[in-house]
């Protein structure tokens, strides 16, 4: 008897996907099915324009969305980069239409479709989905997933809808991790991911500079000024904090800080001269964008990641020279004899360590809520604090309470048990990155290990003051970096089996 079952449900589905892919992508619609589909779309759009102009506009947009969804379903790598690119620009589009539609769910849908296509293709080819995923990081995040499943039965919650929303976001984030593991088959794939990420961040930083130098566009200005609370938060130091394409200035600043750290490590590492020139120019744009965002958390993240990089590579003469240069620039920026620039003054307040009204208020809030944390070991339930708490759990004791910190939010919603679990998770992530760096003998691998570890460390430092982990588009970098840590270890083990450390042998 044959061990395979050629007529199971998975085979039917995979055959159907292969048929559609061949007709529409391989043959580029040059087939009977393609002709029928194009004719049908043309007739529908024509009919829509004749009777309703709005329908004529919506239909092409829907067509684009369907096309992107099909690409994500059939091509995992393209699906990853389509999802990543949409995560950078989805808030910009949302502002253009006045935030009338919840476009953020589009990123989740594209990521979910990409994961499903990847999963069914691997299953139909009898490939082991979990073979490339095994490791400490995968295990600890599956434990986190299990804990969040238990949170569905938290008796303190008033509404299961909030839990479903939070669980969906975490599940999609975990899907991104597995997608990246599948895409990063070679070292070239890893480099390509960082090329795309850094390129998008450079463009985002440039647009932040454009907003500062030439002012906000009309729809952006309306978006900021239409909400008095938002305007009060964004207008500080006599100017509007810049947000570029992203959701808010905080997200913009933190993404720039994370990426600058990676770019600096690549500049100092074994990278081609041409790429180094691009990275230097891009780092200047991102640094200016970070400064214009007015995000104190980002200002602190950048030196935190740089310091960890210096400590991990302290034996290198290049690192020592960079450390001296960085220290001199930092001292000149913070203690220099110029006080007329509002952006520089805001950066300085981050490192003066004097009484800060915002910090004092957060400190008071933390002390006030600590008794609740101790008395609720599994927390108040997901989506119960802050503004989401008012929406999903109105009347809850935590509803409207500003957690500010990602760690405090974990403690409030998941309890001190979850705080211990997530802290241990972050410890393991950093431990795996540091261990991988000192264990590796391949210079290019070591460069990416230290770049990832320093960037993740800065992000986790920022998570103390902001909800820094899990927000788009940063979630792509976070879980992408975790996947790189896992895959670099696998690649190096394969190289050791071959007794050859030549990167040219890794295709």
Phi, psi and omega in degrees: 000138181289143178284340181264154179243093189291347185241030176280173184297321181297322180293317177302313182296315181294324178294321178297316178298319180294322178296313180296317181298318181294319183289318189263330185255305181297314180271358177054046179065008177275065184202164178306317179296320179295318179297317179297316182295314180296317179298316180298316180296317180297319180294319181295315180295318179299315179298319180295318180293324181295324187252340181200114182298322181298320178297322178296334178275320183292322184298314176299323177297317178296324179297317178299317179298318179295321179297314179297321179296319179295320178298316179298325182289325187261338184228107186295317182295311177298323178299318178299313184285332173292316178297317180297313180296318178296328179295330179286326190249357186294325180288328178296315177296320179299321178293326180297327181258014175077025179056035182276346180232142178282075186289344180302333181292341179299319180298318178297319181294315179297319179294318180296318179295319177300317180295316181297317178299317178297316184296314182291325178294318179293323180293319182290334178268010179060027176276148180280114182293326186269352185299317182276357186258351186294138179158172182297316183296316178299316182299314184292327179283331173292326174296318176301318179299317178298321179295319180292330173296319178297327181298343177298338182257015179296119184290346181281343180287146176262342187211129180285343182297322178296318177298317181299320179296313181294319180294322178299316180297317180292322181295318178296321178299318179292325175299320178300322178300314181289326176298314180297320177301321180287321183287322184280068181279330182229168178295328177299321178297322179294314177301319181298320179300315181289328175300312182295314181298311181296321178299315178296322180290323177297316178296320178295318177296320178298319181291327174298320176294321178301317179298322181288317187280326185243357179091165179287149172291164187302315182291330177290317178298319178295322180296322181284315187278346182289339180242112182303322180294318179296318181297319179295328180283325185273330183270101181219142179068025178082009180211161178277129175292133186274148184229354178055226180274350192273181190291327184197168181299325181296312178299318179299311182297317182292323177296321179294315181299314179302315185285326176301319180300314178298316181297318180298317180296319179292325177297319182277351183264188181284073181242150181297152182298320180299315180293325178297320179297319178296317181294321179296312179297318179294322179296324178296316178297318180292322179295319177295317177299317177300317180297318182289341179290338180067027184264105182298325178301317179295322178300325180278329180297317185302305178294332178298312179293321179296320180297317179296320177300316180297318181295322182286336183239029188298339181283353182270135177297324178297322178294317180298318178296317178296320181299316179296316180297315180297319180297317179296318178295320180295315179297318179297323181289317186276325186245007182295157184276055176216132189224009184269349182267119183296324180294315179295320179298322179291323177296319182297322182297338179293328187248008178279337177055033173265180180297122179243125186299317180298316181295319181296320179297317179297321180295318177297317179298319180297315180293325182291327186266353183301319178302325178295319180298315181295327184272355180231086184298334176251014172076186181269355181108155182291143180060042178249346181248165179070198180297319176302329178296322177295328182279315186263333182226060180298138182092349177291147182299333180269347184301125180089347179288125183280108181287330180060304182270140175296322179293319179294322177297319177298320181292321182288314186274327181252354179085172181292339175295314179291327177298317177296317181296313183289327177294319177295325177299312180296323177298315180296322179300310180294321180298319180294322178293314180293316180297319179297323180296312183283341180275333187282147176249001182262119184304317181294321177296315180299323179298315181287325176302311184287325178297315180295313183297316179295320179293317178295322178298316178298320179296319180289329172296316178295334180293343177289328183257337181223165172277081193270338185259127175106354180272145178276143005270003184300334181297330178294318179291317184299304183285335172295319178295321177298319179295323178296318178302316180293315186287325178299320178297317178297317180297318182291325176296321177295322179293322180295325178296328179273356181056040183213125181255019181279120182297335181296342180275351175263109186280000000 
